[in-house]
Amino acid sequence: MSEPDASSREQPGLRIFDPHVRSDIRTDDDLKNLAYFETEQIVTTAHPRRPFERAEDLLDYFEWLIEDEHRRIERCGLGAHVALGVLPEARPTRRHPEVWTELPELLARDEVVALGEVGAWEDSDEHWELFERQIRMAVELDLPVIVTPPRGLRVNMTYKMMLRIEEYALPPERVMMNYLDERMVEAVVRDGFVAGISVNPEDLPPKRAADVIMEILETVGSAERIVLNSALRAAGSDVLGIPKTIAALQERGLDAEIIRQLVYDNSVELFLDDSTAQSPSF
């Protein structure tokens, strides 16, 4: 990787834990740039990377994330953590009972810190059955959850998923509702869930994200249960999304300790226990 020019480098001066990255569709240079611009740790999430025909195809992908992709992330200078879950588009086209017998064992692996990404993408029995099955699994295994709503019905389905989660007695503070915009962050936090603010051109650009955060902090009075993530994926993403948001928050005069909560501490609290919360050594 050619190192960015020193004059163009952001200087947030704060550690970053990015809890939602689809690392497997990003290059080594992208991951190294995350590390260069102060990101210490990431959660890489399973997603519909490609069509999965058989249960074996999906389970092989999960194993690959835990083994090969985890090692690649670490080679790029980042602390690596994995989340495993089945979104509607990732369901194998053939019958797949093996997924439900083997997934709990994979979720128990040391590299795995959460169930995710999961989400109901349409208001249908098939989607709700898939979503609720995994929510029950998270309750049984005491795992945090990363929830991804559909793009087209983001607000409606986010609220409906929160209601379903409450029915299963999964503590809302263990659930990150992601891809939230300014219409949703306050309601999600007030309902006790973790608000995932995805900073990128397709969701909230850094300066707008900073404005939303300042408004929410004034309204809610606390930075608890608010986390910034890049939602780094194939398109519409910016490896500098979080550092740029930090710079924008600093320009607005936000205290460094509050910024640290948003970009590091709250993610550690949600996803890591005391034994894994320390910064990695490379």
N, C-alpha and C positions, 0 to 999 in steps of 0.2 A: 504494500500500500504506500502510495506517495503521501507523505505527511502534509496536512493542510498548512498553508502559509501562516506563520505565527500572528501576523497582523489581523487575520480574519478569524482567528479562533475566539469563540465566546469564552468568557471567564466567569461562570456562575459561582465558582468557589464553594459549591455544595455537592455532597454525594447524591447520586441518583439511583433509585431502584425502579426500573421500568417493569410493571407487572403485566404487560400485555404486548407480546411481540410474536409475530409469526416468523420466527427466525429462519425456518427451513426454506422460505422463498426469498431470502435476502443473501447477498454475497458475503464472503469473508470481509471484504473492505467495508461494507456497511456495518458489520458487527464491530470491527476494529475502530471505526469512527465513533460508534457509541461509547466504547471504552475510552477513546481519546478525549471525548467531550464529557468526561466525569461520570458516565454511567458505570456503576460497580456491579450491579446484579440485574438479571432479567428473569421473567417467567416466560418461557416459550410455550405456546398453546397449540394443541391439536386443532385441526380445522379441515374443511373439505378440500384438501390439497389437490386431489384428483378423484375420479369416480372409484368407488370400492365395490367390486362385484361380490366377493365372498367375505365371510367373517375373517378368514385367514389374512386377507389383504389388509383389512383395517387393523388387526392385531399386530401384523408385521410392521405396519407404519408406527403404531404405538411403541413397539420394541425399538424401532430405529430411532425414534425421538429420544427415548430414555438412554440408549447406548451411543449411537454414532453422533447424533445431533448435539447431545449434551457435551460430548467430548470436543466437538468443533467449536461450540460456544466458548468453552473454557480455553481452548487454544487461541481464541481471538481476544482473550484478556478479560472475560466477563465471568462473574459468578453465575452458574447456570442452574435453573430450576425448571421443572416441567409441569404442565397441566394437561390432563387427558380427559376428553369428553367427546360425545357424539352429537354433532349438529345434524339437523334434518338432511342436509345434502351429503353428509358423510355416511349415512346408513348404507350398509351393503345391500345390493339389489336382490341377492338371494337370501334365504332364511339365515339368520345369524344368531342362534341361541348361544353359540360359543363365546360371543362378545360378552354376554352378561354373566357367564360363569368365570371368565378369565379377567375381566376388567377390574374387579375388586382386588385381585392379586397384584395387578400392575399398579393400581392406585396406592398400594401399600409400599411400593418401592421407595427407597430413600430419596431418589432424585425427584419424585413427584410430590408437589406441595399443594395441589388443588385439583378439583374437578372442573374441567372446562376445555374448550368453550362449549356451553350448552345453551339451548334456547328453543322456544316454540316460534316458528317463523310464519305460521298461519293459524287461524282459529279453527283447528280441526282436531278430531279425536286422535288421529294418528300422530300429530305433532305433540299434543298434550301428553299422550301415553309415553312417548320417548322422553320428553322433558321430565315428567313426574317420576318416571322410573329412576332417572339419574339423581333427582333431588332426594329420593328415598335412600339411594346409595350414599349420598353425601352425609345424610343424617346418621346412617349406620356406621360410617367410617370416620365421622367427625372431621370432615374436610371442608375448607372454604371452597367457594364456587365462583367461577367467572361466567357471567351471563351475557350473551350476545343477542341483541334484538335484530329483527329484520330491518332492512333499510326503509322499505316502503311503509311499514306500519310501526315505526319505532316507538312513538309515544304510546299508542294504544296497547301494543303487545308488552311493552315494559311494565306498565301498570298491571296488566292481567297476570304477567308472570310473578310479580311481587305478591299479588293476592294468592296465587297457587302456592308459592313458597311458604307463606304464613300458615296455610292449611296443614303443612307437614311439619310444623314446629321446628324448622331450621332457623336458628337465630339469624335475624336479618343482618347483624353486624358481621356475619361470616360470608356475606354474599356481595360481590362487586357487580353492580348493574352498570354495564359499559356503554360507550358511545352516547353519553348523555349530552344534550344541548341545554341552552339557557332556560328552556321551558321546564326542564325536568330535574335539575340538580337539587334545588331546594326541597321539592316534594320527596325525592328519594332519601335525602339525609334526614328529613323530619320523620319519615317512616322507619328510621333505624337502619337502613341499608347503607352500604358503602357506595359512594358515587364515583364512578370511573369517568374522568374527563379525558377524552382522547384528543390529543393535540396534533392536528395535521390539517392540511388544506381541505379535506373532504368533510371534516367534522367541525372542530373549532381551531382556527388559526391561532398562533401564539398570542398575539395582542388581544384578540377577542377573548381567548381563554383567560387571560389575565384580568380583563374587565369583568368577566363572569365571576371569577373567583373573588375579586374584591367586593362585588355586589353580594355574593352569597355570604362571605364572612361578616359583612355588615348586618345582613338580615338574620343569619343563624347564630352568629356570635362565637363561632368555634370552627377550627380546621379539622376537627375529628371526623373520621369516616369520609374524607375526600382524598382521592389519589389521582395523580396525573400519570398518564401513560401515552406512549406514542402510537399504539395500535399499529405498529410497523408491519406493513404487508406489501403486496406486490406493487400497487399503484396508490397514488394519493397520499403518500407518507413522506415524512421528513425526519431523518435521523437526528436533526438538531431541534426537533419540536419542543422537547422539554427544556433544553438549555435556553432556547429563545424565550420560552415562557418565564423561566427564572429571571432572565434579564429584564423582561417586561414588568414582572412583579417587583423587582428591585427598583426600577424606575418609578413605580407607583408608591414606593416607600414602605412596602410590606416588610415586616420584621423577619430577619434571617431564620429565627427559630420556627416561625410559622411556615415559611417556605420549606424548611427541612421536613416538617411534618408532611407536607403535601407531596414532596418528591422522594421521600425516603422512609421516614419513621412509620407512617400509616401503612405502607406496603409491608414493612417488616412485621408490624403487629398483626396484619391480616394473614400473611402467608408463611411466616417463619416462626419456629419456636426458639427458645433461648440457645439451643445447641447449634442452630444453623444461621443465626442472625449476625454473626461476626463477618467482617469483610474478608473476602477470599485472599489468599496469599498465592502469588504467581512467581 
